[in-house]
Amino acid sequence: MNEHQNKSLSESTVLDALKECYDPEVPVDIVNLGLVYGVTIVDDWVGVKMTLTSPGCPASSMIAEQVKDRLRKLPGVTDADVRIVWQPEWTPARMSDEAKKKLGRL
């Protein structure tokens, strides 16, 4: 472990921070939408593997930049990367119950 790493940096800390990131077309954060597939933390670097609600999402680069910017604001993080993947394909079943209620799907 890097001696300069903030020991409070964890997957749950990252996911909490990502709850501040939104697809501009949906009033639910990317975590509760089920778009985040994985978080990797290596010393002061954080990587996020995520998808979008559709492959043709016009806001894909904006969302990826929003995620990287939010991660870089976490204490102990100096760099972050986002990898957009299409497998497994996102479906509304990945949404949290909170998101389903907000979008009227429950």
C-alpha positions in Angstrom: 0.0 0.0 0.0 1.3 3.4 -0.9 2.2 5.3 2.3 0.4 8.4 0.9 -2.8 6.6 0.1 -5.9 7.6 2.1 -6.9 4.4 4.0 -10.5 5.5 3.8 -10.6 5.0 0.0 -12.8 1.9 -0.6 -15.2 0.7 -3.1 -18.1 2.0 -1.0 -16.5 5.4 -0.8 -16.1 5.4 -4.6 -19.7 4.3 -5.1 -21.0 6.9 -2.7 -19.2 9.6 -4.7 -20.5 8.2 -8.0 -24.1 8.7 -6.7 -23.5 12.4 -7.6 -23.1 11.5 -11.3 -26.1 11.4 -13.5 -27.1 10.6 -17.1 -28.6 14.0 -18.1 -31.7 12.3 -19.6 -32.5 10.3 -16.4 -33.2 11.8 -12.9 -31.4 8.8 -11.2 -27.7 8.6 -10.4 -25.5 6.1 -12.3 -25.1 3.8 -9.3 -28.8 3.4 -8.6 -29.4 2.9 -12.3 -27.1 -0.1 -12.2 -24.6 1.3 -14.7 -21.5 0.8 -12.6 -20.2 -2.8 -13.1 -16.9 -2.6 -11.2 -14.4 -0.5 -9.2 -10.7 -1.0 -9.0 -8.4 0.8 -6.6 -4.6 0.7 -7.0 -2.8 3.1 -4.7 -3.9 6.5 -5.8 -5.6 5.4 -9.0 -9.3 4.4 -9.4 -10.8 2.7 -12.4 -14.5 2.3 -13.0 -16.0 -0.2 -15.4 -19.5 0.9 -16.4 -22.1 0.9 -19.1 -24.7 3.3 -20.4 -28.5 2.8 -20.8 -28.0 2.5 -24.6 -25.0 2.2 -27.0 -26.2 5.3 -28.9 -26.2 7.5 -25.8 -25.2 10.9 -27.0 -23.9 11.9 -23.5 -21.4 9.0 -23.2 -18.2 11.1 -23.2 -19.8 13.7 -21.0 -20.8 11.0 -18.4 -17.3 9.4 -18.5 -15.7 12.8 -17.9 -18.1 13.6 -15.1 -17.2 10.3 -13.4 -13.5 10.9 -13.8 -13.8 14.4 -12.4 -15.8 13.2 -9.4 -13.3 10.4 -8.7 -10.3 12.8 -8.8 -11.9 14.9 -6.1 -11.8 12.0 -3.6 -9.1 12.4 -1.0 -6.1 10.2 -2.0 -7.0 9.9 -5.7 -4.6 11.5 -8.2 -5.8 9.7 -11.3 -8.9 7.9 -12.5 -10.1 6.1 -15.6 -13.5 5.1 -16.9 -14.0 2.1 -19.2 -17.4 2.0 -21.0 -18.4 -1.6 -21.8 -21.5 -3.1 -23.5 -21.4 -6.6 -22.0 -23.3 -7.5 -20.0 -26.0 -5.4 -21.6 -27.8 -3.0 -19.3 -31.4 -3.7 -18.5 -33.9 -1.9 -16.2 -33.6 -5.0 -13.9 -30.2 -3.7 -12.8 -31.8 -0.6 -11.2 -32.1 -0.3 -7.5 -35.6 -0.4 -6.0 -35.2 3.3 -5.2 -34.5 4.0 -8.9 -37.4 1.9 -10.1 -39.8 3.8 -7.7 -38.5 7.1 -9.0 -39.0 6.1 -12.6 -42.3 4.5 -11.9 -41.2 0.9 -12.7 -42.1 -0.7 -9.4 
